[in-house]
């Protein structure tokens, strides 16, 4: 990790450590801690999706389905079988991995919009099951009574405890994902993104890596879904439909597909946009998100983080030029 990235990561950690206290200064902002908990949960989804889309170049519209598999997995295991919530979270992740392997093996042979359509179809099937399996999922009426999480024998109560748990897990997933990207696997993923045939000719196991990164994105989405289930304690199929898959893709695109920092920035930004700043346009939600995507595609196609990094780099270059000229 470069000095600049260490500084940025340290600043992020400090900002997250003090955020609940800063938000609690004013009653007008105290609920921002709750919004940030959802932003952290969604960040777990988008970090995995960033590796799949931004670095491996595979488009997926199934992340809401894996998010739902984790959520309903935790819900069903704890409500119907009375499992420990952490065991239910792990079981949900294992189920998501197994399904991702079964779906990914044939689906990832497809490319471009065919792959997107295949994952879209999988997401629709999962959503239908959530609605139809009333005995297990509660159907359209929802599944309630999901217990919360406990750490070291103490039940998590209050937004501040959940905030630190969720964002602690986000930072761990961020560091692990970054480690993957800077390993041989990460370089192979970039090679696949640039040219699959060339990567295969160089000895990269393209099919295996594509399935593995798909499974990794499913695991992070499943863990996020389990945290969501235990935090809100109630699930309904509407939280895991196609619109949510589009939102996750949009979060990655807005922040910057080829940047883990972009996934975090895009997720936090669009979570606040959806939950706070554009509530008045709730009936025109799809138009608002479409407009955001259009603006990003036209003016900052590489995403906000890459655009900001370019701006800072150009200003630094100008200062150094003026400094050299002055001396």
Phi and psi in degrees as a GROMACS rama.xvg file:
@    title "Ramachandran Plot"
@    xaxis  label "Phi"
@    yaxis  label "Psi"
@TYPE xy
-68.7169  164.244  UNK-2
-59.566  -40.3406  UNK-3
-64.0379  -40.0585  UNK-4
-72.6118  -36.6385  UNK-5
-61.0759  -42.0889  UNK-6
-62.2238  -44.5532  UNK-7
-64.2136  -41.1145  UNK-8
-67.5716  -39.574  UNK-9
-63.733  -41.8149  UNK-10
-63.7986  -40.6849  UNK-11
-63.083  -43.0749  UNK-12
-62.3051  -43.774  UNK-13
-65.0438  -42.973  UNK-14
-60.8874  -42.1745  UNK-15
-67.1256  -35.6792  UNK-16
-63.6502  -35.353  UNK-17
-99.3153  -7.73972  UNK-18
-56.1945  -48.9445  UNK-19
-58.9189  -34.666  UNK-20
-70.2368  -41.6659  UNK-21
-65.2032  -42.7656  UNK-22
-65.5453  -29.5787  UNK-23
-79.059  -6.93107  UNK-24
-62.9284  -40.8227  UNK-25
-118.715  138.894  UNK-26
-63.6425  -25.9468  UNK-27
-66.559  -26.8176  UNK-28
-110.903  -1.30276  UNK-29
-61.3636  -30.7943  UNK-30
-75.6321  -6.0893  UNK-31
-63.158  -27.2123  UNK-32
-61.891  -41.1382  UNK-33
-64.1033  -42.9792  UNK-34
-62.429  -39.7846  UNK-35
-68.6589  -28.4779  UNK-36
-63.4437  -44.8929  UNK-37
-64.76  -38.7185  UNK-38
-61.2045  -39.5689  UNK-39
-66.0769  -42.3397  UNK-40
-61.4519  -45.1903  UNK-41
-67.2084  -29.9305  UNK-42
-63.0853  -33.7514  UNK-43
-61.4226  -37.1009  UNK-44
-67.8339  -47.7444  UNK-45
-74.0519  -26.2949  UNK-46
-64.1019  -43.3933  UNK-47
-67.0218  -40.0986  UNK-48
-66.2452  -32.5404  UNK-49
-61.8477  -41.8383  UNK-50
-63.9035  -41.6528  UNK-51
-70.1609  -47.5915  UNK-52
-86.4444  -50.9474  UNK-53
-72.8246  -35.1723  UNK-54
-106.815  -35.3027  UNK-55
-94.2089  -12.4731  UNK-56
72.5651  25.5719  UNK-57
-108.446  121.401  UNK-58
-84.3242  129.177  UNK-59
-130.152  128.978  UNK-60
-112.533  30.6701  UNK-61
-114.127  7.42471  UNK-62
-67.0265  -33.0474  UNK-63
-65.3621  -31.9035  UNK-64
-66.0459  -45.5955  UNK-65
-68.1451  -34.8445  UNK-66
-57.8026  -44.2021  UNK-67
-70.398  -36.305  UNK-68
-61.7225  -42.8378  UNK-69
-64.3703  -43.1137  UNK-70
-66.0831  -51.5188  UNK-71
-70.3455  -29.0952  UNK-72
-60.4437  -49.5208  UNK-73
-63.0297  -42.0242  UNK-74
-62.7153  -48.332  UNK-75
-67.1682  -44.3097  UNK-76
-65.4719  -34.7264  UNK-77
-85.0297  -38.4583  UNK-78
-79.1445  -46.4998  UNK-79
-87.5457  -31.1313  UNK-80
-114.434  -3.06396  UNK-81
59.5483  38.1172  UNK-82
-73.2593  159.936  UNK-83
-63.73  135.347  UNK-84
-56.269  -36.5153  UNK-85
-69.0013  -37.2637  UNK-86
-65.8976  -37.3416  UNK-87
-65.1958  -38.7882  UNK-88
-61.3534  -45.1226  UNK-89
-65.9832  -39.382  UNK-90
-65.5856  -40.5638  UNK-91
-60.8421  -40.0284  UNK-92
-65.5676  -39.8077  UNK-93
-65.1436  -40.6734  UNK-94
-62.1625  -42.7799  UNK-95
-63.4964  -40.5409  UNK-96
-62.624  -44.8565  UNK-97
-63.0943  -43.6621  UNK-98
-67.5701  -39.3559  UNK-99
-62.0857  -37.6946  UNK-100
-66.0768  -44.7522  UNK-101
-64.1231  -40.8232  UNK-102
-77.8822  -39.7015  UNK-103
-68.8076  -34.6867  UNK-104
-55.3017  -51.8943  UNK-105
-81.9057  -38.0287  UNK-106
-66.6473  -37.4701  UNK-107
-77.0717  0.684482  UNK-108
-75.8677  -19.1792  UNK-109
-83.3366  163.837  UNK-110
-133.247  158.964  UNK-111
57.5894  -134.512  UNK-112
-70.5759  -19.9737  UNK-113
-66.6346  -41.2845  UNK-114
-63.9593  -43.1934  UNK-115
-59.8578  -41.3828  UNK-116
-67.1705  -36.5291  UNK-117
-65.0804  -45.2805  UNK-118
-68.5756  -33.3644  UNK-119
-61.8006  -44.3016  UNK-120
-61.6769  -40.495  UNK-121
-62.349  -42.9811  UNK-122
-61.3674  -40.3553  UNK-123
-65.0945  -41.0946  UNK-124
-61.6576  -45.9189  UNK-125
-61.0984  -39.919  UNK-126
-65.7083  -38.3764  UNK-127
-64.1806  -42.2887  UNK-128
-60.8507  -41.7315  UNK-129
-59.2296  -35.4507  UNK-130
-79.0715  -34.2869  UNK-131
-90.5226  -31.2812  UNK-132
-81.7316  69.9117  UNK-133
-61.6064  -38.2542  UNK-134
-61.5248  -32.9568  UNK-135
-97.6225  -42.4576  UNK-136
-100.025  -11.738  UNK-137
85.0725  -7.87644  UNK-138
61.1074  -150.123  UNK-139
-60.8929  -23.0393  UNK-140
-73.8865  -19.6529  UNK-141
94.297  169.003  UNK-142
-117.719  117.276  UNK-143
-114.308  -179.416  UNK-144
74.7899  21.4671  UNK-145
-76.1189  126.123  UNK-146
-72.3024  158.98  UNK-147
-81.3465  -178.572  UNK-148
-96.2875  153.574  UNK-149
-123.795  145.501  UNK-150
-125.858  123.957  UNK-151
54.3253  39.6009  UNK-152
82.228  -1.72638  UNK-153
-111.464  126.97  UNK-154
-70.289  136.136  UNK-155
-73.3462  118.015  UNK-156
-128.757  140.812  UNK-157
89.4025  150.875  UNK-158
-65.5609  -32.9086  UNK-159
-64.2868  -42.6617  UNK-160
-63.9383  -43.0094  UNK-161
-65.7656  -38.2679  UNK-162
-57.9859  -48.392  UNK-163
-69.3019  -36.0266  UNK-164
-63.8398  -50.9124  UNK-165
-63.5131  -48.7265  UNK-166
-73.5687  -25.4965  UNK-167
-63.2564  -41.6873  UNK-168
-68.3695  -35.6291  UNK-169
-61.6898  -44.3586  UNK-170
-64.372  -38.4672  UNK-171
-64.5159  -44.5755  UNK-172
-65.5403  -37.5319  UNK-173
-60.134  -48.5024  UNK-174
-65.0875  -40.6363  UNK-175
-65.227  -43.6644  UNK-176
-62.7844  -40.7661  UNK-177
-63.618  -40.6598  UNK-178
-60.0606  -42.5788  UNK-179
-61.5399  -43.752  UNK-180
-67.122  -26.3018  UNK-181
-97.7323  11.0006  UNK-182
-101.448  -176.275  UNK-183
-61.8918  -33.0936  UNK-184
-62.8884  -43.1265  UNK-185
-62.2831  -42.6486  UNK-186
-65.158  -35.8839  UNK-187
-66.9434  -38.8424  UNK-188
-62.1388  -41.7024  UNK-189
-64.445  -37.2263  UNK-190
-64.3741  -39.924  UNK-191
-63.614  -41.2826  UNK-192
-61.1155  -40.4292  UNK-193
-75.2827  -46.4756  UNK-194
-163.882  106.767  UNK-195
-62.3856  -43.1828  UNK-196
-65.2939  -41.7782  UNK-197
-64.7692  -40.5072  UNK-198
-63.0892  -42.7809  UNK-199
-64.1066  -38.0857  UNK-200
-65.4348  -26.7667  UNK-201
-86.1965  3.17538  UNK-202
95.3975  9.08872  UNK-203
-76.7592  127.691  UNK-204
-74.3525  80.4874  UNK-205
-58.4274  -52.6208  UNK-206
-60.5033  -42.5369  UNK-207
-64.6096  -45.6074  UNK-208
-66.3791  -37.4076  UNK-209
-63.4607  -41.0668  UNK-210
-67.9933  -40.8539  UNK-211
-64.1415  -42.5138  UNK-212
-70.9982  -30.5466  UNK-213
-64.5644  -41.5627  UNK-214
-66.5575  -38.1351  UNK-215
-63.2363  -43.1995  UNK-216
-65.098  -32.4234  UNK-217
-68.6032  -38.4083  UNK-218
-64.6513  -47.5387  UNK-219
-63.1288  -38.2806  UNK-220
-66.5292  -38.4791  UNK-221
-66.7122  -43.536  UNK-222
-61.1716  -41.9751  UNK-223
-60.1341  -42.5918  UNK-224
-62.8038  -39.8688  UNK-225
-64.6864  -43.2722  UNK-226
-61.1404  -41.1649  UNK-227
-59.9417  -45.81  UNK-228
-61.4287  -45.7765  UNK-229
-75.0061  -21.8421  UNK-230
-78.8756  -48.4186  UNK-231
-87.6192  -20.0049  UNK-232
64.8558  8.15937  UNK-233
-147.954  137.9  UNK-234
-126.231  143.464  UNK-235
-139.15  151.117  UNK-236
-59.2983  -25.5235  UNK-237
-61.6131  -19.1153  UNK-238
-81.8878  -1.77881  UNK-239
-135.442  30.8096  UNK-240
-89.1569  -175.332  UNK-241
-58.0871  -36.0102  UNK-242
-58.8393  -34.3242  UNK-243
-71.5342  -35.1361  UNK-244
-62.5347  -40.5998  UNK-245
-64.554  -40.779  UNK-246
-59.5286  -44.0738  UNK-247
-63.5582  -41.2654  UNK-248
-61.9497  -43.0642  UNK-249
-63.0827  -38.877  UNK-250
-60.153  -42.4028  UNK-251
-68.4628  -42.1232  UNK-252
-65.9308  -43.8626  UNK-253
-63.1567  -44.5821  UNK-254
-73.0677  -34.6854  UNK-255
130.8  113.496  UNK-256
-64.3133  -35.312  UNK-257
-99.2126  46.3065  UNK-258
-158.063  124.326  UNK-259
-66.098  -35.2256  UNK-260
-62.0121  -36.9744  UNK-261
-62.5139  -38.9311  UNK-262
-61.5201  -42.2936  UNK-263
-66.108  -48.0314  UNK-264
-63.5802  -46.2686  UNK-265
-62.6032  -38.1626  UNK-266
-68.1816  -47.7579  UNK-267
-62.8741  -44.0967  UNK-268
-61.3684  -49.9266  UNK-269
-73.8098  -24.7657  UNK-270
-66.7056  -42.2585  UNK-271
-68.6379  -38.099  UNK-272
-59.7373  -47.2234  UNK-273
-72.9112  -33.7518  UNK-274
-96.535  -21.1752  UNK-275
-125.583  -56.5424  UNK-276
-86.274  -22.4602  UNK-277
-123.337  30.7563  UNK-278
-60.7344  -29.8648  UNK-279
-64.5194  -22.169  UNK-280
-100.888  24.1865  UNK-281
-57.0197  -35.1588  UNK-282
-73.563  -14.7011  UNK-283
-118.046  33.3121  UNK-284
-55.2028  -46.336  UNK-285
-63.9033  -33.8177  UNK-286
-69.6303  -39.2451  UNK-287
-63.3089  -46.9126  UNK-288
-66.4456  -36.9649  UNK-289
-62.8814  -41.0484  UNK-290
-63.9539  -41.6072  UNK-291
-61.3135  -45.0915  UNK-292
-62.6395  -39.2514  UNK-293
-64.7575  -44.4331  UNK-294
-62.7098  -44.4092  UNK-295
-63.1096  -43.2848  UNK-296
-64.2  -34.2598  UNK-297
-81.2932  -41.3199  UNK-298
-108.117  -30.9982  UNK-299
-135.593  65.1082  UNK-300
-60.9997  -22.9949  UNK-301
-85.2636  -4.63287  UNK-302
98.7252  161.644  UNK-303
-64.3856  -40.4068  UNK-304
-65.9256  -45.3444  UNK-305
-63.7881  -39.6932  UNK-306
-62.3983  -44.7759  UNK-307
-65.3806  -40.8271  UNK-308
-60.9889  -38.8471  UNK-309
-64.5835  -41.6077  UNK-310
-61.949  -46.2315  UNK-311
-64.1654  -41.0601  UNK-312
-63.1607  -42.5508  UNK-313
-65.21  -40.936  UNK-314
-65.8336  -39.1617  UNK-315
-64.4909  -39.7813  UNK-316
-63.5399  -40.3942  UNK-317
-64.6988  -41.0688  UNK-318
-63.6719  -41.7672  UNK-319
-66.4951  -35.8681  UNK-320
-64.4941  -45.5477  UNK-321
-64.4974  -37.8724  UNK-322
-64.3801  -43.5956  UNK-323
-64.6566  -39.2016  UNK-324
-66.2236  -38.6067  UNK-325
-67.516  -34.8753  UNK-326
